[in-house]
C-alpha cells in the first residue's frame, strides 16, 4: 500500500508501513480520528 514516507503525514515517526501503526501511534500523530489519514488512498504528500 504506502511506501515509507510517500503518503505518510509524519514520516519521521513511521517505523514500518502506515497501515501497521497501532491505535496509540495513530492517536499520538493525528489525535482522536476515526480512521488513520495516512492509509487513505487520497492522502498524498
mmCIF file as Biopython writes it, N, C-alpha, C and O atoms, coordinates in Angstrom:
data_model
#
loop_
_atom_site.group_PDB
_atom_site.id
_atom_site.type_symbol
_atom_site.label_atom_id
_atom_site.label_alt_id
_atom_site.label_comp_id
_atom_site.label_asym_id
_atom_site.label_entity_id
_atom_site.label_seq_id
_atom_site.pdbx_PDB_ins_code
_atom_site.Cartn_x
_atom_site.Cartn_y
_atom_site.Cartn_z
_atom_site.occupancy
_atom_site.B_iso_or_equiv
_atom_site.auth_seq_id
_atom_site.auth_asym_id
_atom_site.pdbx_PDB_model_num
ATOM 1   N N  . UNK A ? 1  ? 0.840   -1.195 0.000  1.0 0.0 1  A 1 
ATOM 2   C CA . UNK A ? 1  ? 0.000   0.000  0.000  1.0 0.0 1  A 1 
ATOM 3   C C  . UNK A ? 1  ? 0.879   1.250  0.000  1.0 0.0 1  A 1 
ATOM 4   O O  . UNK A ? 1  ? 1.253   1.726  -1.072 1.0 0.0 1  A 1 
ATOM 5   N N  . UNK A ? 2  ? 1.215   1.788  1.154  1.0 0.0 2  A 1 
ATOM 6   C CA . UNK A ? 2  ? 2.031   3.005  1.221  1.0 0.0 2  A 1 
ATOM 7   C C  . UNK A ? 2  ? 3.496   2.658  1.428  1.0 0.0 2  A 1 
ATOM 8   O O  . UNK A ? 2  ? 3.833   1.823  2.267  1.0 0.0 2  A 1 
ATOM 9   N N  . UNK A ? 3  ? 4.341   3.288  0.679  1.0 0.0 3  A 1 
ATOM 10  C CA . UNK A ? 3  ? 5.783   3.152  0.889  1.0 0.0 3  A 1 
ATOM 11  C C  . UNK A ? 3  ? 6.179   4.125  1.997  1.0 0.0 3  A 1 
ATOM 12  O O  . UNK A ? 3  ? 5.541   5.164  2.162  1.0 0.0 3  A 1 
ATOM 13  N N  . UNK A ? 4  ? 7.203   3.805  2.741  1.0 0.0 4  A 1 
ATOM 14  C CA . UNK A ? 4  ? 7.636   4.668  3.837  1.0 0.0 4  A 1 
ATOM 15  C C  . UNK A ? 4  ? 7.930   6.073  3.322  1.0 0.0 4  A 1 
ATOM 16  O O  . UNK A ? 4  ? 8.748   6.265  2.422  1.0 0.0 4  A 1 
ATOM 17  N N  . UNK A ? 5  ? 7.242   7.056  3.917  1.0 0.0 5  A 1 
ATOM 18  C CA . UNK A ? 5  ? 7.471   8.447  3.580  1.0 0.0 5  A 1 
ATOM 19  C C  . UNK A ? 5  ? 6.714   8.964  2.369  1.0 0.0 5  A 1 
ATOM 20  O O  . UNK A ? 5  ? 6.642   10.178 2.177  1.0 0.0 5  A 1 
ATOM 21  N N  . UNK A ? 6  ? 6.145   8.092  1.545  1.0 0.0 6  A 1 
ATOM 22  C CA . UNK A ? 6  ? 5.476   8.556  0.338  1.0 0.0 6  A 1 
ATOM 23  C C  . UNK A ? 6  ? 4.110   9.163  0.621  1.0 0.0 6  A 1 
ATOM 24  O O  . UNK A ? 6  ? 3.767   10.195 0.044  1.0 0.0 6  A 1 
ATOM 25  N N  . UNK A ? 7  ? 3.322   8.547  1.497  1.0 0.0 7  A 1 
ATOM 26  C CA . UNK A ? 7  ? 1.994   9.055  1.792  1.0 0.0 7  A 1 
ATOM 27  C C  . UNK A ? 7  ? 1.819   9.374  3.262  1.0 0.0 7  A 1 
ATOM 28  O O  . UNK A ? 7  ? 0.771   9.874  3.672  1.0 0.0 7  A 1 
ATOM 29  N N  . UNK A ? 8  ? 2.813   9.096  4.041  1.0 0.0 8  A 1 
ATOM 30  C CA . UNK A ? 8  ? 2.708   9.323  5.479  1.0 0.0 8  A 1 
ATOM 31  C C  . UNK A ? 8  ? 2.831   10.815 5.778  1.0 0.0 8  A 1 
ATOM 32  O O  . UNK A ? 8  ? 3.721   11.497 5.269  1.0 0.0 8  A 1 
ATOM 33  N N  . UNK A ? 9  ? 1.918   11.305 6.615  1.0 0.0 9  A 1 
ATOM 34  C CA . UNK A ? 9  ? 1.956   12.712 7.004  1.0 0.0 9  A 1 
ATOM 35  C C  . UNK A ? 9  ? 3.028   12.984 8.051  1.0 0.0 9  A 1 
ATOM 36  O O  . UNK A ? 9  ? 3.430   14.133 8.238  1.0 0.0 9  A 1 
ATOM 37  N N  . UNK A ? 10 ? 3.495   11.946 8.733  1.0 0.0 10 A 1 
ATOM 38  C CA . UNK A ? 10 ? 4.517   12.084 9.768  1.0 0.0 10 A 1 
ATOM 39  C C  . UNK A ? 10 ? 5.628   11.063 9.523  1.0 0.0 10 A 1 
ATOM 40  O O  . UNK A ? 10 ? 5.846   10.195 10.368 1.0 0.0 10 A 1 
ATOM 41  N N  . UNK A ? 11 ? 6.338   11.138 8.392  1.0 0.0 11 A 1 
ATOM 42  C CA . UNK A ? 11 ? 7.331   10.113 8.057  1.0 0.0 11 A 1 
ATOM 43  C C  . UNK A ? 11 ? 8.456   9.965  9.075  1.0 0.0 11 A 1 
ATOM 44  O O  . UNK A ? 11 ? 9.055   8.895  9.183  1.0 0.0 11 A 1 
ATOM 45  N N  . UNK A ? 12 ? 8.746   11.019 9.817  1.0 0.0 12 A 1 
ATOM 46  C CA . UNK A ? 12 ? 9.813   10.937 10.810 1.0 0.0 12 A 1 
ATOM 47  C C  . UNK A ? 12 ? 9.441   10.018 11.974 1.0 0.0 12 A 1 
ATOM 48  O O  . UNK A ? 12 ? 10.322  9.559  12.701 1.0 0.0 12 A 1 
ATOM 49  N N  . UNK A ? 13 ? 8.144   9.742  12.159 1.0 0.0 13 A 1 
ATOM 50  C CA . UNK A ? 13 ? 7.691   8.870  13.240 1.0 0.0 13 A 1 
ATOM 51  C C  . UNK A ? 13 ? 7.302   7.478  12.740 1.0 0.0 13 A 1 
ATOM 52  O O  . UNK A ? 13 ? 6.955   6.608  13.539 1.0 0.0 13 A 1 
ATOM 53  N N  . UNK A ? 14 ? 7.356   7.266  11.447 1.0 0.0 14 A 1 
ATOM 54  C CA . UNK A ? 14 ? 6.943   5.997  10.858 1.0 0.0 14 A 1 
ATOM 55  C C  . UNK A ? 14 ? 8.011   4.935  11.065 1.0 0.0 14 A 1 
ATOM 56  O O  . UNK A ? 14 ? 9.186   5.160  10.775 1.0 0.0 14 A 1 
ATOM 57  N N  . UNK A ? 15 ? 7.598   3.772  11.571 1.0 0.0 15 A 1 
ATOM 58  C CA . UNK A ? 15 ? 8.539   2.683  11.828 1.0 0.0 15 A 1 
ATOM 59  C C  . UNK A ? 15 ? 8.377   1.545  10.832 1.0 0.0 15 A 1 
ATOM 60  O O  . UNK A ? 15 ? 9.243   0.674  10.751 1.0 0.0 15 A 1 
ATOM 61  N N  . UNK A ? 16 ? 7.304   1.535  10.086 1.0 0.0 16 A 1 
ATOM 62  C CA . UNK A ? 16 ? 7.027   0.492  9.100  1.0 0.0 16 A 1 
ATOM 63  C C  . UNK A ? 16 ? 6.141   1.081  8.025  1.0 0.0 16 A 1 
ATOM 64  O O  . UNK A ? 16 ? 6.499   2.062  7.375  1.0 0.0 16 A 1 
ATOM 65  N N  . UNK A ? 17 ? 4.990   0.479  7.844  1.0 0.0 17 A 1 
ATOM 66  C CA . UNK A ? 17 ? 4.011   0.993  6.896  1.0 0.0 17 A 1 
ATOM 67  C C  . UNK A ? 17 ? 2.882   1.651  7.677  1.0 0.0 17 A 1 
ATOM 68  O O  . UNK A ? 17 ? 2.559   1.207  8.779  1.0 0.0 17 A 1 
ATOM 69  N N  . UNK A ? 18 ? 2.276   2.700  7.129  1.0 0.0 18 A 1 
ATOM 70  C CA . UNK A ? 18 ? 1.201   3.384  7.844  1.0 0.0 18 A 1 
ATOM 71  C C  . UNK A ? 18 ? 0.080   2.447  8.289  1.0 0.0 18 A 1 
ATOM 72  O O  . UNK A ? 18 ? -0.501  2.642  9.356  1.0 0.0 18 A 1 
ATOM 73  N N  . UNK A ? 19 ? -0.223  1.451  7.494  1.0 0.0 19 A 1 
ATOM 74  C CA . UNK A ? 19 ? -1.314  0.540  7.868  1.0 0.0 19 A 1 
ATOM 75  C C  . UNK A ? 19 ? -0.951  -0.327 9.070  1.0 0.0 19 A 1 
ATOM 76  O O  . UNK A ? 19 ? -1.835  -0.934 9.674  1.0 0.0 19 A 1 
ATOM 77  N N  . UNK A ? 20 ? 0.332   -0.397 9.429  1.0 0.0 20 A 1 
ATOM 78  C CA . UNK A ? 20 ? 0.771   -1.193 10.571 1.0 0.0 20 A 1 
ATOM 79  C C  . UNK A ? 20 ? 0.818   -0.398 11.876 1.0 0.0 20 A 1 
ATOM 80  O O  . UNK A ? 20 ? 1.147   -0.956 12.923 1.0 0.0 20 A 1 
ATOM 81  N N  . UNK A ? 21 ? 0.499   0.876  11.830 1.0 0.0 21 A 1 
ATOM 82  C CA . UNK A ? 21 ? 0.539   1.701  13.036 1.0 0.0 21 A 1 
ATOM 83  C C  . UNK A ? 21 ? -0.506  1.231  14.039 1.0 0.0 21 A 1 
ATOM 84  O O  . UNK A ? 21 ? -1.635  0.897  13.678 1.0 0.0 21 A 1 
ATOM 85  N N  . UNK A ? 22 ? -0.106  1.212  15.306 1.0 0.0 22 A 1 
ATOM 86  C CA . UNK A ? 22 ? -1.037  0.840  16.367 1.0 0.0 22 A 1 
ATOM 87  C C  . UNK A ? 22 ? -1.989  2.014  16.615 1.0 0.0 22 A 1 
ATOM 88  O O  . UNK A ? 22 ? -1.695  3.147  16.235 1.0 0.0 22 A 1 
ATOM 89  N N  . UNK A ? 23 ? -3.121  1.741  17.249 1.0 0.0 23 A 1 
ATOM 90  C CA . UNK A ? 23 ? -4.036  2.843  17.591 1.0 0.0 23 A 1 
ATOM 91  C C  . UNK A ? 23 ? -3.359  3.925  18.419 1.0 0.0 23 A 1 
ATOM 92  O O  . UNK A ? 23 ? -3.680  5.106  18.287 1.0 0.0 23 A 1 
ATOM 93  N N  . UNK A ? 24 ? -2.422  3.524  19.274 1.0 0.0 24 A 1 
ATOM 94  C CA . UNK A ? 24 ? -1.696  4.500  20.090 1.0 0.0 24 A 1 
ATOM 95  C C  . UNK A ? 24 ? -0.815  5.404  19.229 1.0 0.0 24 A 1 
ATOM 96  O O  . UNK A ? 24 ? -0.733  6.609  19.469 1.0 0.0 24 A 1 
ATOM 97  N N  . UNK A ? 25 ? -0.153  4.814  18.219 1.0 0.0 25 A 1 
ATOM 98  C CA . UNK A ? 25 ? 0.685   5.609  17.317 1.0 0.0 25 A 1 
ATOM 99  C C  . UNK A ? 25 ? -0.169  6.590  16.514 1.0 0.0 25 A 1 
ATOM 100 O O  . UNK A ? 25 ? 0.211   7.747  16.334 1.0 0.0 25 A 1 
ATOM 101 N N  . UNK A ? 26 ? -1.323  6.123  16.033 1.0 0.0 26 A 1 
ATOM 102 C CA . UNK A ? 26 ? -2.223  6.984  15.262 1.0 0.0 26 A 1 
ATOM 103 C C  . UNK A ? 26 ? -2.673  8.152  16.126 1.0 0.0 26 A 1 
ATOM 104 O O  . UNK A ? 26 ? -2.667  9.299  15.677 1.0 0.0 26 A 1 
ATOM 105 N N  . UNK A ? 27 ? -3.065  7.862  17.373 1.0 0.0 27 A 1 
ATOM 106 C CA . UNK A ? 27 ? -3.519  8.928  18.273 1.0 0.0 27 A 1 
ATOM 107 C C  . UNK A ? 27 ? -2.402  9.920  18.550 1.0 0.0 27 A 1 
ATOM 108 O O  . UNK A ? 27 ? -2.647  11.126 18.590 1.0 0.0 27 A 1 
ATOM 109 N N  . UNK A ? 28 ? -1.170  9.432  18.744 1.0 0.0 28 A 1 
ATOM 110 C CA . UNK A ? 28 ? -0.031  10.309 19.007 1.0 0.0 28 A 1 
ATOM 111 C C  . UNK A ? 28 ? 0.239   11.246 17.833 1.0 0.0 28 A 1 
ATOM 112 O O  . UNK A ? 28 ? 0.548   12.421 18.030 1.0 0.0 28 A 1 
ATOM 113 N N  . UNK A ? 29 ? 0.122   10.727 16.616 1.0 0.0 29 A 1 
ATOM 114 C CA . UNK A ? 29 ? 0.424   11.520 15.424 1.0 0.0 29 A 1 
ATOM 115 C C  . UNK A ? 29 ? -0.736  12.416 14.981 1.0 0.0 29 A 1 
ATOM 116 O O  . UNK A ? 29 ? -0.524  13.542 14.531 1.0 0.0 29 A 1 
ATOM 117 N N  . UNK A ? 30 ? -1.963  11.905 15.113 1.0 0.0 30 A 1 
ATOM 118 C CA . UNK A ? 30 ? -3.101  12.587 14.494 1.0 0.0 30 A 1 
ATOM 119 C C  . UNK A ? 30 ? -4.208  12.990 15.460 1.0 0.0 30 A 1 
ATOM 120 O O  . UNK A ? 30 ? -5.190  13.608 15.047 1.0 0.0 30 A 1 
ATOM 121 N N  . UNK A ? 31 ? -4.065  12.649 16.740 1.0 0.0 31 A 1 
ATOM 122 C CA . UNK A ? 31 ? -5.113  12.961 17.702 1.0 0.0 31 A 1 
ATOM 123 C C  . UNK A ? 31 ? -6.258  11.963 17.580 1.0 0.0 31 A 1 
ATOM 124 O O  . UNK A ? 31 ? -6.084  10.860 17.063 1.0 0.0 31 A 1 
ATOM 125 N N  . UNK A ? 32 ? -7.411  12.360 18.056 1.0 0.0 32 A 1 
ATOM 126 C CA . UNK A ? 32 ? -8.574  11.469 18.022 1.0 0.0 32 A 1 
ATOM 127 C C  . UNK A ? 32 ? -9.225  11.511 16.649 1.0 0.0 32 A 1 
ATOM 128 O O  . UNK A ? 32 ? -9.996  12.421 16.345 1.0 0.0 32 A 1 
ATOM 129 N N  . UNK A ? 33 ? -8.911  10.525 15.828 1.0 0.0 33 A 1 
ATOM 130 C CA . UNK A ? 33 ? -9.505  10.407 14.494 1.0 0.0 33 A 1 
ATOM 131 C C  . UNK A ? 33 ? -10.146 9.032  14.373 1.0 0.0 33 A 1 
ATOM 132 O O  . UNK A ? 33 ? -9.718  8.084  15.032 1.0 0.0 33 A 1 
ATOM 133 N N  . UNK A ? 34 ? -11.173 8.919  13.530 1.0 0.0 34 A 1 
ATOM 134 C CA . UNK A ? 34 ? -11.846 7.636  13.345 1.0 0.0 34 A 1 
ATOM 135 C C  . UNK A ? 34 ? -11.045 6.708  12.445 1.0 0.0 34 A 1 
ATOM 136 O O  . UNK A ? 34 ? -11.013 5.497  12.665 1.0 0.0 34 A 1 
ATOM 137 N N  . UNK A ? 35 ? -10.400 7.272  11.435 1.0 0.0 35 A 1 
ATOM 138 C CA . UNK A ? 35 ? -9.590  6.485  10.505 1.0 0.0 35 A 1 
ATOM 139 C C  . UNK A ? 35 ? -8.202  7.088  10.419 1.0 0.0 35 A 1 
ATOM 140 O O  . UNK A ? 35 ? -8.032  8.299  10.559 1.0 0.0 35 A 1 
ATOM 141 N N  . UNK A ? 36 ? -7.218  6.246  10.190 1.0 0.0 36 A 1 
ATOM 142 C CA . UNK A ? 36 ? -5.843  6.720  10.047 1.0 0.0 36 A 1 
ATOM 143 C C  . UNK A ? 36 ? -5.709  7.438  8.711  1.0 0.0 36 A 1 
ATOM 144 O O  . UNK A ? 36 ? -5.804  6.800  7.663  1.0 0.0 36 A 1 
ATOM 145 N N  . UNK A ? 37 ? -5.489  8.754  8.726  1.0 0.0 37 A 1 
ATOM 146 C CA . UNK A ? 37 ? -5.424  9.511  7.474  1.0 0.0 37 A 1 
ATOM 147 C C  . UNK A ? 37 ? -4.287  9.086  6.543  1.0 0.0 37 A 1 
ATOM 148 O O  . UNK A ? 37 ? -4.378  9.306  5.335  1.0 0.0 37 A 1 
ATOM 149 N N  . UNK A ? 38 ? -3.234  8.491  7.066  1.0 0.0 38 A 1 
ATOM 150 C CA . UNK A ? 38 ? -2.103  8.096  6.228  1.0 0.0 38 A 1 
ATOM 151 C C  . UNK A ? 38 ? -2.375  6.830  5.427  1.0 0.0 38 A 1 
ATOM 152 O O  . UNK A ? 38 ? -1.588  6.483  4.547  1.0 0.0 38 A 1 
ATOM 153 N N  . UNK A ? 39 ? -3.474  6.133  5.713  1.0 0.0 39 A 1 
ATOM 154 C CA . UNK A ? 39 ? -3.773  4.926  4.962  1.0 0.0 39 A 1 
ATOM 155 C C  . UNK A ? 39 ? -4.828  5.176  3.887  1.0 0.0 39 A 1 
ATOM 156 O O  . UNK A ? 39 ? -5.197  4.263  3.148  1.0 0.0 39 A 1 
ATOM 157 N N  . UNK A ? 40 ? -5.306  6.402  3.805  1.0 0.0 40 A 1 
ATOM 158 C CA . UNK A ? 40 ? -6.270  6.760  2.769  1.0 0.0 40 A 1 
ATOM 159 C C  . UNK A ? 40 ? -5.559  6.883  1.428  1.0 0.0 40 A 1 
ATOM 160 O O  . UNK A ? 40 ? -4.476  7.462  1.353  1.0 0.0 40 A 1 
ATOM 161 N N  . UNK A ? 41 ? -6.146  6.353  0.388  1.0 0.0 41 A 1 
ATOM 162 C CA . UNK A ? 41 ? -5.553  6.451  -0.952 1.0 0.0 41 A 1 
ATOM 163 C C  . UNK A ? 41 ? -5.487  7.894  -1.433 1.0 0.0 41 A 1 
ATOM 164 O O  . UNK A ? 41 ? -4.649  8.228  -2.270 1.0 0.0 41 A 1 
ATOM 165 N N  . UNK A ? 42 ? -6.362  8.754  -0.913 1.0 0.0 42 A 1 
ATOM 166 C CA . UNK A ? 42 ? -6.390  10.153 -1.335 1.0 0.0 42 A 1 
ATOM 167 C C  . UNK A ? 42 ? -5.303  10.978 -0.681 1.0 0.0 42 A 1 
ATOM 168 O O  . UNK A ? 42 ? -4.966  12.056 -1.170 1.0 0.0 42 A 1 
ATOM 169 N N  . UNK A ? 43 ? -4.745  10.488 0.423  1.0 0.0 43 A 1 
ATOM 170 C CA . UNK A ? 43 ? -3.701  11.222 1.148  1.0 0.0 43 A 1 
ATOM 171 C C  . UNK A ? 43 ? -2.377  11.118 0.412  1.0 0.0 43 A 1 
ATOM 172 O O  . UNK A ? 43 ? -1.861  10.019 0.209  1.0 0.0 43 A 1 
ATOM 173 N N  . UNK A ? 44 ? -1.840  12.224 0.024  1.0 0.0 44 A 1 
ATOM 174 C CA . UNK A ? 44 ? -0.533  12.246 -0.659 1.0 0.0 44 A 1 
ATOM 175 C C  . UNK A ? 44 ? 0.224   13.457 -0.172 1.0 0.0 44 A 1 
ATOM 176 O O  . UNK A ? 44 ? -0.374  14.490 0.129  1.0 0.0 44 A 1 
ATOM 177 N N  . UNK A ? 45 ? 1.514   13.342 -0.092 1.0 0.0 45 A 1 
ATOM 178 C CA . UNK A ? 45 ? 2.326   14.467 0.349  1.0 0.0 45 A 1 
ATOM 179 C C  . UNK A ? 45 ? 3.039   15.074 -0.824 1.0 0.0 45 A 1 
ATOM 180 O O  . UNK A ? 45 ? 3.781   16.042 -0.661 1.0 0.0 45 A 1 
#
